Amino acid sequence: METRKRRHFDRPWLVWGILFLPYLLANFHRLAMGVAREALVAEFALPSAVFANIGAAYFYAYAILQIPAGVLADSIGPRRTVTAGTTVAAIGSVLFGFTGGATGLFLTRLAIGVGVSVIFVAILKAVALRFPERSFASMTGLTAGLGTLGGVFAQTPLYLAIAGFGWRATFIGVGVLTAVFAVIVWTLIRDKAGSTAHRAKVRDGETPAGRSPGGESAGGESTGGESATPPAHDEPPSVRRGLIRALGNWRSWPPFVVFLGAYGIFIALSGAWGHAYAMHVLGVDEATASNLLVSTVIGLTVGGIFCTHISDRLQRRRLPMLVMGGLGVGAWVVFVTIIDAETPTVALYLLFWLLGFCSGISMNTPASAKEVNHPALSGVSTSISNVGGFVGAALMPLAMGAILDSAPTPITADLYRYVFVVCIAGSVLAFVASLFITESNGRNIYHELNSGHPR
């Protein structure tokens, strides 16, 4: 009976779904500050730069801990990594609801970022262990894309919850739900081939039934993205050596920069300043501003899934990123320079959606980084690209808040437009970096790139 239960909970889609639950809340926290801004500023009289710094605390932790998250995913496995991270995030969210000042808000927001920072990379590690390599980009896009729906709850639903229950009770409630998800992950997920426990069994001469230590079935079919047996001359490196090798690989860095630009501008809009921009520049009410940002989040969901799916179908990583990235540059120019309070509401919804859609190129970067690094270290390689996104998500809104604080009051519509030029620059940066993505044709080419033979 125990054997059957373990097999049941090791089904790839079930494991993915269980790990996905806390990732939804990670995305909720990622965007929550935009809508919570009015309540926090009213209670604590926060200057723009201080508020931006509190919001960015999540991303400071996320960016700093992405590479350690990859190391944890590669060493102790997704189950322990996600359980520990989700528990820390739950504690941080509850304490955020009890805090009494700006310092407390910053520290508890930082704790939330520490906790959720490990979840996405751990999910990708589980995907690499359980799904075919050819589907890695699609699974990345599906995970990140559907995960952004957690951000939908940080828009209009969060606005209604704060209006009905207050911001403190809302964040405490989210913390309790996060703790429940931690218990679910720990209870239902089991170790898988590639985990620490499994590697110990392989060293002792044990292997799962019908599978070789290299991760192939008895018939020789590769079972996952990390399962292909490497050439005899290249044993999988240790996590430490693999990390050093991946950081020294210049092909790891264009995905980093694409993620930095594309995701940084998305967060600047949907998680920090877009709500205020819509009210002060476009003249909409608070509820409509929240709904416009829901449109942006849905756009990112659709764009991420579309970009990664097309990438897998065409077996091309760079082309979809270039097309969508170029479209994004044009959309941001229109957003900052043309639309105003006279623009029809339908057109606003379409443009906000398009801005999110084009930021979906960020979801193709983990596959682009993974496929040019050693296949045994998917956690480390995807975490490097992930760092870029959260560096951008931290620094871009912070820079925009500093510009707003440095200007004379009151803040005008023209000043908001000037501040959002930062987002045009971010979209250009992402597009240019896409030109330098190494085309892998949808498969891991690490050994080919390092064999000295042309592909």
C-alpha positions in Angstrom: 0.0 0.0 0.0 2.8 2.4 0.9 4.5 1.6 -2.4 1.3 2.4 -4.4 0.8 5.7 -2.5 4.4 6.8 -3.2 4.0 6.0 -6.9 0.7 7.9 -7.0 2.2 11.1 -5.5 5.1 10.8 -7.9 3.1 11.3 -11.0 4.6 14.2 -12.9 1.6 16.4 -13.3 0.4 15.8 -9.7 3.8 16.7 -8.3 3.8 19.8 -10.5 0.4 20.8 -9.3 1.2 20.4 -5.6 4.4 22.5 -6.0 2.5 25.0 -8.0 0.2 26.0 -5.1 2.7 28.0 -3.1 4.0 29.5 -6.3 0.6 31.2 -6.8 1.1 32.9 -3.4 4.6 33.9 -4.4 3.1 35.8 -7.3 0.5 37.4 -5.1 3.1 38.9 -2.8 5.2 40.0 -5.8 2.5 42.4 -7.0 0.6 43.1 -3.8 2.3 46.4 -2.9 0.8 48.3 -5.9 -2.8 47.9 -4.6 -1.8 48.0 -0.9 0.1 51.3 -1.4 -2.8 53.6 -0.6 -3.5 51.9 2.7 0.1 51.7 3.8 0.9 55.3 2.8 -2.2 56.6 4.6 -1.3 54.7 7.9 2.4 55.2 7.9 2.9 58.5 5.8 5.5 56.8 3.6 7.5 58.9 1.1 7.6 57.4 -2.5 11.2 56.2 -2.2 10.5 54.5 1.2 7.4 52.8 -0.2 9.4 51.7 -3.3 12.1 50.3 -1.0 9.6 48.3 1.0 8.2 46.9 -2.2 11.7 46.1 -3.5 12.7 44.2 -0.4 10.9 41.2 -1.7 13.0 41.4 -4.9 16.3 42.1 -3.1 15.9 38.7 -1.3 14.7 37.0 -4.5 17.6 38.2 -6.6 20.3 37.4 -4.0 18.9 34.0 -3.3 18.3 32.7 -6.8 21.6 31.0 -7.1 21.5 29.5 -3.6 18.0 28.3 -4.5 19.4 26.5 -7.5 22.1 24.9 -5.3 19.4 23.8 -2.9 17.2 22.4 -5.6 20.1 20.4 -7.1 21.3 19.2 -3.7 18.5 18.6 -1.2 15.7 18.4 -3.8 12.4 20.3 -4.5 10.4 18.8 -1.6 12.6 20.1 1.2 13.4 23.3 -0.6 9.8 24.3 -1.3 8.6 23.3 2.2 11.2 25.3 4.0 10.8 28.4 1.8 7.0 28.3 2.0 7.1 28.1 5.8 9.4 31.2 6.0 7.0 33.1 3.6 4.0 32.2 5.8 5.7 33.6 8.9 6.8 36.7 7.0 3.2 37.4 5.8 1.7 37.0 9.2 4.3 39.3 10.8 3.7 41.8 8.0 0.1 42.1 9.1 1.2 42.8 12.7 4.0 45.3 12.0 3.9 48.8 13.3 6.2 50.9 11.1 8.3 51.3 7.9 11.2 49.2 9.3 8.9 46.3 10.2 7.2 46.5 6.8 10.6 46.3 5.1 11.9 43.4 7.2 8.8 41.3 7.0 8.6 41.9 3.2 12.2 40.8 3.0 11.3 37.6 4.9 8.5 36.9 2.4 11.0 37.3 -0.4 13.5 35.0 1.3 10.8 32.3 1.6 9.3 32.4 -1.9 12.6 32.9 -3.7 13.3 29.2 -3.8 10.0 28.0 -5.2 10.2 28.6 -8.9 13.7 27.1 -9.4 12.7 24.1 -7.3 9.6 23.5 -9.6 11.8 23.7 -12.7 14.1 21.1 -11.0 11.2 18.8 -10.5 10.1 19.4 -14.1 13.6 18.6 -15.4 13.6 15.3 -13.4 10.1 14.2 -14.4 9.2 15.6 -17.9 10.9 15.1 -21.3 13.6 17.6 -22.2 11.7 18.8 -25.3 8.9 20.1 -23.2 11.0 22.0 -20.7 10.4 25.5 -22.2 6.6 24.8 -22.5 6.5 23.6 -18.9 8.5 26.7 -17.8 6.1 29.0 -19.6 3.1 27.1 -18.2 4.4 27.3 -14.6 5.4 31.0 -14.8 2.4 31.9 -16.9 -0.3 30.3 -14.8 1.7 31.4 -11.7 1.1 35.0 -12.6 -2.6 34.4 -12.1 -1.6 34.6 -8.4 -0.9 38.2 -9.2 -4.5 38.7 -10.3 -5.5 38.2 -6.7 -3.1 41.0 -5.8 -5.2 43.4 -7.9 -9.0 43.8 -7.7 -9.5 40.9 -5.2 -6.8 42.4 -2.9 -8.4 45.8 -3.3 -11.8 44.4 -2.2 -10.3 42.4 0.7 -8.4 45.5 2.0 -11.6 47.5 1.7 -13.6 44.9 3.5 -11.2 43.5 6.1 -8.3 45.9 6.3 -4.8 45.3 5.0 -3.6 43.7 8.3 -6.2 40.9 8.4 -5.7 40.3 4.7 -2.0 39.6 4.9 -2.4 37.6 8.1 -5.0 35.4 6.3 -2.7 34.9 3.3 0.1 33.9 5.7 -2.1 31.2 7.2 -3.0 29.9 3.8 0.7 29.8 2.9 1.4 27.6 6.0 -1.3 25.2 4.8 0.4 24.9 1.5 3.7 24.1 3.2 2.1 21.2 5.0 0.6 19.9 1.8 4.0 20.0 0.0 5.8 18.2 2.8 3.1 15.6 3.2 2.5 14.6 -0.5 5.8 15.1 -2.4 8.4 12.3 -2.5 12.0 12.2 -3.6 12.7 11.5 -7.3 15.6 10.3 -9.3 18.3 13.0 -9.1 17.5 13.8 -5.5 20.0 13.4 -2.7 18.4 10.2 -1.4 18.3 8.7 -4.9 21.9 9.5 -5.6 22.9 7.8 -2.3 21.1 4.7 -3.4 22.8 4.7 -6.8 26.2 5.0 -5.1 25.3 1.9 -3.1 24.5 0.0 -6.2 20.6 0.4 -6.1 18.5 1.7 -8.9 14.7 2.0 -9.4 13.2 -0.9 -11.2 13.7 -0.8 -15.0 16.0 2.2 -14.9 19.7 2.6 -15.2 21.8 4.9 -13.0 22.0 7.3 -15.9 18.2 7.9 -15.8 17.2 5.8 -18.8 14.6 3.1 -18.9 15.5 -0.5 -19.5 14.8 0.1 -23.2 17.2 3.0 -23.4 14.6 5.8 -23.6 15.5 9.0 -21.9 12.9 9.9 -19.3 13.6 13.5 -18.5 15.6 16.7 -19.2 18.4 15.7 -16.9 18.4 12.0 -17.6 20.4 11.7 -20.7 23.7 10.0 -19.9 26.6 12.4 -20.5 29.6 11.5 -22.6 32.0 9.2 -20.8 34.7 11.9 -20.8 32.5 14.4 -18.9 31.2 13.3 -15.6 28.6 15.6 -14.0 30.3 18.3 -12.0 29.7 18.9 -8.3 27.2 21.7 -7.6 30.0 24.1 -6.6 32.1 23.4 -9.7 29.0 23.5 -11.9 28.0 26.9 -10.4 31.5 28.3 -11.2 31.4 26.9 -14.7 27.9 28.3 -15.4 28.8 31.7 -14.1 31.9 31.7 -16.3 29.9 30.7 -19.4 29.1 33.9 -21.3 26.1 32.3 -22.9 24.4 32.3 -19.4 24.3 36.1 -19.4 22.1 37.2 -22.3 19.1 35.3 -20.8 19.9 37.1 -17.5 19.7 40.5 -19.2 16.6 39.7 -21.2 14.9 38.7 -17.9 16.2 41.8 -16.2 14.6 44.2 -18.8 11.4 42.4 -19.6 10.4 41.4 -16.1 11.7 44.6 -14.4 9.3 46.8 -16.5 6.4 44.4 -15.9 6.9 44.7 -12.1 7.3 48.5 -12.4 3.9 48.7 -14.1 1.8 46.0 -12.4 3.5 45.8 -8.9 4.6 49.4 -8.1 3.7 52.5 -10.1 1.1 51.4 -12.7 -1.9 51.9 -10.3 -0.9 55.4 -9.6 -0.1 56.2 -13.2 -3.5 55.0 -14.3 -5.2 57.2 -11.8 -3.1 60.4 -12.1 -2.2 60.3 -15.8 -5.1 58.4 -17.4 -7.7 59.8 -15.1 -9.4 56.5 -14.1 -10.8 55.6 -10.7 -9.1 53.3 -8.3 -11.2 50.2 -9.2 -10.6 50.7 -12.9 -6.8 51.1 -12.3 -6.8 47.8 -10.5 -8.7 46.1 -13.3 -6.2 47.5 -15.9 -3.4 45.9 -14.0 -5.3 42.6 -14.0 -5.3 42.9 -17.8 -1.5 43.3 -17.6 -1.1 40.2 -15.5 -3.3 38.2 -17.8 -1.3 39.5 -20.7 1.9 38.2 -19.1 0.2 34.8 -18.5 -0.8 34.5 -22.1 2.4 35.9 -23.5 4.6 33.6 -21.4 2.7 30.5 -22.4 2.6 31.6 -26.0 6.3 32.4 -26.3 7.5 29.2 -24.7 5.0 27.0 -26.6 5.9 28.5 -29.9 9.6 28.2 -29.0 9.2 24.4 -28.3 7.0 23.9 -31.5 9.5 25.7 -33.7 12.5 24.5 -31.8 13.8 28.1 -31.8 14.5 30.0 -28.7 15.6 33.4 -30.1 13.1 34.2 -32.8 9.9 34.4 -30.6 11.8 36.6 -28.1 12.9 39.0 -30.9 9.5 39.4 -32.4 7.7 39.9 -29.1 10.5 42.0 -27.7 10.4 44.4 -30.7 6.6 44.6 -30.4 7.1 45.5 -26.7 9.4 48.4 -27.4 6.7 49.9 -29.7 3.9 49.3 -27.1 5.9 51.0 -24.4 6.6 54.1 -26.6 2.9 54.4 -27.3 2.1 53.9 -23.6 4.4 56.7 -22.4 4.1 59.2 -25.2 0.6 59.0 -26.7 -2.2 57.7 -24.5 -3.9 60.1 -22.1 -7.1 60.7 -20.2 -9.0 60.9 -23.5 -8.0 57.4 -24.6 -11.0 55.1 -24.8 -11.2 52.6 -21.9 -11.2 49.6 -24.3 -8.0 50.8 -25.9 -6.4 51.1 -22.4 -7.3 47.6 -21.5 -5.8 46.3 -24.8 -2.6 48.3 -24.4 -2.1 47.2 -20.7 -2.7 43.6 -21.9 -0.2 44.0 -24.7 2.5 45.3 -22.3 2.1 42.2 -20.2 2.0 39.9 -23.2 5.3 41.2 -24.5 7.0 40.8 -21.1 6.2 37.1 -21.6 9.6 36.7 -23.3 11.1 36.6 -19.8 9.6 33.1 -19.4 11.7 31.7 -22.3 15.0 32.7 -20.5 15.3 29.7 -18.1 15.3 27.2 -21.0 17.8 29.4 -22.9 20.1 29.3 -19.9 19.6 25.7 -19.1 20.4 24.4 -22.6 23.8 26.0 -22.8 24.9 24.6 -19.4 25.6 21.1 -18.0 22.3 19.1 -18.1 22.8 17.8 -14.6 22.6 21.2 -13.1 19.3 22.7 -14.3 18.7 24.3 -10.9 21.9 26.3 -11.0 21.6 27.3 -14.6 18.0 28.4 -14.5 18.6 30.3 -11.3 21.3 32.5 -13.0 18.7 33.8 -15.5 16.2 34.2 -12.7 18.5 36.6 -10.8 18.3 39.0 -13.7 14.5 39.3 -13.5 14.5 40.2 -9.8 17.4 42.5 -10.1 15.3 44.5 -12.6 12.2 44.1 -10.5 14.0 45.6 -7.5 15.9 48.4 -9.2 13.5 49.8 -11.8 10.6 50.7 -9.4 13.2 52.0 -6.9 14.8 54.3 -9.4 11.3 55.5 -10.5 10.4 56.3 -6.8 13.6 58.2 -6.3 12.9 60.3 -9.4 9.4 61.1 -8.1 10.7 62.1 -4.6 13.4 64.4 -6.1 10.8 66.4 -8.0 8.9 69.3 -6.6 5.4 68.6 -5.3 2.7 68.1 -6.4 3.5 65.2 -8.8 2.2 66.0 -12.2 1.1 63.8 -15.1 4.1 64.9 -17.2 6.4 63.8 -14.4 4.9 60.3 -14.3 5.4 60.1 -18.1 9.0 61.1 -17.6 9.5 58.5 -14.9 8.1 55.7 -17.2 10.8 56.4 -19.8 12.7 53.9 -17.6 10.4 51.2 -18.8 11.0 52.1 -22.5 14.7 51.7 -21.7 14.1 48.4 -20.1 12.2 47.1 -23.1 15.0 48.2 -25.4 17.5 46.4 -23.2 15.5 43.2 -23.3 15.2 43.3 -27.1 18.9 44.0 -27.7 19.9 41.2 -25.3 17.7 38.8 -27.2 20.0 39.2 -30.2 22.8 37.5 -28.2 20.8 34.5 -27.0 22.6 31.3 -28.2 20.2 29.3 -30.4 20.0 25.8 -29.0 17.2 24.5 -31.3 15.3 23.3 -28.2 17.8 20.8 -26.8 20.8 20.9 -24.4 23.9 21.7 -26.4 26.4 22.0 -23.6 28.5 19.0 -24.6 28.5 20.1 -28.3 29.5 23.6 -27.4 32.4 22.3 -25.3 33.5 19.4 -27.5 35.4 21.5 -30.0 33.3 20.3 -32.8 30.8 22.6 -34.7 27.1 21.9 -34.2 
